Amino acid sequence: MGFEGASVTIPFKLDALRAAAEQEPIAIAVGAANTLRRRAALEATNTDVAGFLAPLEERFGRQLAGTRATVLGAGGSARAVVAALVSRGALVTVCARRAGQADEVAAAFGAAAAAWPPAPGSWDMLVNCTPLGGAGRRGESPMADVPLDGHTVYDLTYGDGDSALVAEARRAGCGVLDGLPMLVAQAERQFEWWTGQRPAPGVMQAAADAALGRPAETEREESLG
């Protein structure tokens, strides 16, 4: 195909890791890769872990140690999220429609697994790593008809306007974060891995906002403030 680098999204992150001849330690630890580059051989890394944590810690400034965090889904993105939360001392539970996959991911990172959907009162932070709420599915929520009674909902999907889950979380009074800041944060790290240079601050965020027809980040912060 003649490419020098590629960004990999669902459902190919586990395949991307297996395809690479050289795998960085973070990708091996997560068991999935979202970034490939070609040098002497095909190399893989994972920028989802840092990308997930950056906006969470910037926006909420929360100490995650001891936080009951429930992760919805058990694919490549979920593996990165579980790894990130466990590294910060959160008490992580994995829920997936396929219980065997939830058990597998939980066991890989020393987390717990629970039935789908998570029971009310069982979480402080909820992270959606499923496709529900993503492109073409903005009106679908993984927590339809389930009370949202934690303090934070982080939906890794993004698009034009709120996903159904984010809208539900706002109505319930939860702090909310969608997947666009994570997309930008992990992409900045991808760019640096490919080129050896950090992109200028705000460039990728502005491009993402423009592509989605969203107000600029500063305008959103003012409207929320």
Order of alpha helices (4+ residues) and beta strands (2+ residues): beta-alpha-beta-alpha-beta-beta-alpha-beta-alpha-beta-alpha-beta-beta-beta-alpha-beta-alpha-alpha-alpha
